[in-house]
């Protein structure tokens, strides 16, 4: 997961991920859902395998399989730096 955060940080450039010091907060499931629902810029990104995503995912989540590195890298190039990404 650390690799994923590094890759996302690189893709988002100077955008701080989560907090002013660049730390990525780890949220409980309940806080995650509450925070994402309250965030008008929220983008829920599901980074699991397609089969796992098909078995169930959060409403509105978009799939971007981080184990498919070429597709993942291409996908994060299109991130909007004005949005907040919840993984």
Order of alpha helices (4+ residues) and beta strands (2+ residues): alpha-alpha-beta-alpha-beta-alpha-beta
